[in-house]
Amino acid sequence: MNRRDFLTAAAAAAGMGATGLAQAPAQPPAQGREGGRGGRGGGRGRGGPANVSAEKLARIEIMTLNHSSIIKLPWQEATPQRTLDIFDLPQYYVDVYGVRNVQFQSNHVAQNNDNPDLSYIRELRAKLDAAGTKAHQINIEIGTMAQMGPDGKAAALAGDARVAWLERAKKWVDLSPVLGVTRLMHNQGALTDDSKAGVTSLWKELQDYASPKGIKISGETRGSGVPTQGGGGQAAAPAAAPAMPEPERIRYVWGILWECTVGSGGYTNLDFGGETRFHDQQELHDAIKGLLPRNAGGMHTRVSPTWDLGTAIKYAESLGYKGMYTIEVNEDSAVRIVYNAILANLA
């Protein structure tokens, strides 16, 4: 089944499974602010909030990443595709989905990772407050904590690079209260037995700095179990990754992450991934159970042909999970698929 066929089937399944999720009429797009950066464009989201309780909607969080291709930022060159002003995004989530939880990418919060503009962040916070929404997490893409070398081994940042990364990360801890954020998720890069001690040490130093400020520093499951550069780095993964037994692959998916989490006093953010991360339902359930004790308060969710999202949600709920299910997809039109599946499987 190709991706297009799968998403079509997933959309149908989500709709069938969401009996009673009648949608309210779509809200008309707001007018742009007089002399401001413009308003929302119409035609996205396909409908309004599902006809469910506020308690269910409160369990959903939407990532700004989902709308990267259409978001307008003050420092970006305008294009016809960028029709959704970043300052209108919180109200858009309320109007179209009834969702009041927002998760930001760092490049939507600051143009310069080393010198974030607090006046811009305060304006963003004002728009969140005006819409009755809250930003709970920022995914800080400020450089990976470990890098894959040409020898196929990974080393954690050291020397000046480590100092610079930590200084940059501390600035994000300091600005978090301005936006109302209580969670930051880093990009650990390549976690291997070679890099885990260094990553644990760096993560612990940041968590120790963040804890007095009430900020949780989390790491997420990344990749398919074969160590790669990660984070948009320039170095390529080894041309031919060695085959590994499935238990060992899963250890690379989340086992080493768990070791680093415990050692650092940090937190986890399970990303369900696509078809290459968890090859069946049991593998995903094992990760949910294994990482739950240090969960930061959210899980990144999507749909996959190798496991069922609704079944995974029911399993997480059976374990007592009370956090949010964060929608992470590639485009606005796919948000509704995951949204319906989550709501249909919450008690």
Secondary structure, DSSP 8 states (H G I E B T S, - for coil): --HHHHHHHHHHHHHHHTTT--B----------TTSS----SS-SSS--BSS-HHHHTTEEEEGGGGTTTEE-TTS---TT--EEGGGHHHHHHHHH---EEEEEGGGT-S-TTS--HHHHHHHHHHHHHTT-EEEEEE--S--SEEE-TTS-EEE--HHHHHHHHHHHHHHHHHHHHHT--EEE-------TTTHHHHHHHHHHHHHHHGGGT-EEEEE--SSSS----TT-SS---SS-----HHHHHIIIIIHHHHHHHHHT-EEE-B--STTT-SSHHHHHHHHHHHGGGB-SEEEE---SSS-HHHHHHHHHHTT--SEEEE--SSHHHHHHHHHHHHHT--
